């Protein structure tokens, strides 16, 4: 387990962006894992989402917050379809159990996301056949080139190996 950190600073424009797993997204989304906090049960990441990209259907197993700092994000199909449309700069809260069948980025977008995960659970359960092919219908998302275990992506111990 990662040693408890009193504080941490990450320069976001340093280091490479990693592709977000294709089984969990479409359209070339990339991301950087910024911080994993075992003591708080949270992880924080930034996502770069090209126009036309989307996150695959998922259910949050714990609450999350995001700051959309560039672009637009249509959650649950967007406001025109009964969901929400976030326009930068904008903040959102996602409750535990929130289901997102359609999270789409119609324009180039970027967001900072922090999620809480319950002990023994993933931060989100991914829905659909592509996620199941990763080994489970729930996906543990991990940082760039780190944390792979038997086809599953995991958060376990990532910050201890941060490059």
C-alpha positions in Angstrom: 0.0 0.0 0.0 1.1 3.5 -0.7 2.6 5.3 2.3 0.3 8.1 3.6 1.4 11.4 2.2 1.0 14.6 4.1 0.7 16.5 0.9 1.5 16.0 -2.8 1.9 18.2 -5.9 1.6 17.0 -9.5 2.6 19.2 -12.4 -0.2 18.2 -14.9 1.6 19.3 -18.0 4.6 17.0 -17.2 4.5 13.4 -18.2 2.7 11.5 -20.9 -1.1 11.1 -21.3 -2.2 7.5 -21.4 -5.0 6.0 -23.5 -8.1 5.3 -21.4 -9.0 1.7 -21.9 -11.0 1.1 -25.1 -13.3 -1.3 -23.3 -14.4 1.6 -21.1 -14.5 4.4 -23.6 -14.6 5.3 -27.3 -13.1 8.1 -29.4 -9.6 8.3 -28.0 -10.0 9.6 -24.5 -6.6 9.9 -22.7 -5.9 10.5 -19.0 -3.4 11.1 -16.2 -3.8 9.6 -12.7 -2.9 12.4 -10.3 -3.4 10.9 -6.9 -4.6 7.8 -5.1 -5.5 8.1 -1.5 -5.9 4.8 0.3 -6.5 6.5 3.6 -9.5 8.5 2.1 -10.5 5.9 -0.5 -10.3 8.3 -3.4 -8.5 8.7 -6.7 -8.1 11.9 -8.8 -7.4 12.0 -12.5 -7.6 14.4 -15.4 -9.2 13.3 -18.7 -8.7 14.8 -22.2 -11.8 13.9 -24.3 -11.7 14.7 -28.1 -14.8 15.8 -29.9 -17.1 12.7 -30.5 -15.6 10.6 -27.6 -17.6 9.1 -24.8 -17.3 7.0 -21.7 -19.1 3.6 -21.9 -22.1 2.9 -19.7 -21.2 2.7 -16.0 -22.6 2.9 -12.4 -20.7 4.8 -9.7 -20.1 2.6 -6.6 -19.1 5.7 -4.6 -19.7 9.4 -5.0 -17.6 11.5 -7.3 -17.0 15.1 -8.2 -15.8 16.7 -11.4 -14.6 20.0 -12.7 -15.2 20.4 -16.5 -12.6 23.0 -17.4 -12.8 22.8 -21.1 -15.6 22.0 -23.6 -19.0 20.3 -23.0 -20.1 17.0 -21.5 -23.5 15.5 -22.1 -24.3 13.2 -19.2 -27.2 10.6 -19.6 -27.8 11.9 -23.1 -27.6 15.6 -22.3 -30.3 18.1 -21.2 -32.2 17.7 -24.5 -32.7 14.0 -23.6 -33.5 14.3 -19.9 -30.0 14.2 -18.6 -27.5 16.9 -17.8 -25.3 19.1 -20.1 -22.2 20.4 -18.4 -20.5 23.4 -20.1 -17.1 24.6 -19.1 -16.3 25.9 -16.6 -18.7 23.8 -14.6 -18.8 21.5 -11.5 -20.7 18.4 -11.0 -21.5 15.9 -8.2 -22.3 12.3 -8.9 -23.9 10.2 -6.1 -23.1 6.7 -5.2 -25.2 4.5 -7.5 -25.5 7.1 -10.3 -26.0 5.3 -13.6 -24.6 6.9 -16.7 -25.5 5.0 -19.9 -24.4 7.8 -22.2 -21.6 10.3 -21.3 -20.6 12.1 -24.5 -18.2 14.9 -25.5 -19.5 16.7 -28.6 -16.6 19.1 -28.6 -12.9 18.8 -27.4 -13.3 18.7 -23.6 -11.2 18.2 -20.5 -12.1 17.5 -16.9 -10.7 16.8 -13.4 -12.5 13.9 -11.7 -12.3 12.7 -8.1 -14.0 9.5 -7.1 -14.6 7.7 -3.8 -14.6 4.0 -3.9 -16.1 1.7 -1.2 -13.6 -0.8 0.3 -13.4 -3.9 -1.9 -15.4 -2.3 -4.7 -14.3 -0.5 -7.9 -14.9 3.2 -8.4 -17.3 2.4 -11.2 -18.9 -0.7 -12.6 -18.7 -0.7 -16.3 -21.6 -2.1 -18.3 -21.5 -4.0 -21.6 -19.8 -6.8 -23.4 -16.5 -4.9 -24.1 -16.0 -4.4 -20.4 -16.8 -8.0 -19.6 -14.1 -9.1 -22.0 -11.5 -7.3 -19.8 -12.2 -10.1 -17.2 -15.2 -8.7 -15.3 -18.2 -6.5 -15.9 -16.7 -4.1 -13.5 -13.5 -2.2 -14.5 -10.8 -1.0 -12.2 -9.2 1.9 -13.9 -5.5 2.3 -13.5 -2.8 4.7 -14.4 -0.5 4.7 -17.5 1.4 1.3 -17.9 0.8 0.4 -14.3 -1.4 -1.9 -12.2 -2.3 -4.6 -14.8 -3.2 -7.9 -13.1 -4.5 -10.7 -15.3 -6.3 -8.5 -17.8 -7.9 -6.4 -15.1 -6.9 -2.8 -14.4 -6.4 -1.9 -10.8 -5.6 1.1 -8.6 -3.7 -0.9 -6.1 -0.4 0.7 -5.2 -0.1 3.0 -8.2 1.3 6.1 -6.5 4.2 4.1 -5.1 5.2 3.4 -8.7 4.5 6.9 -10.1 7.1 7.8 -12.7 
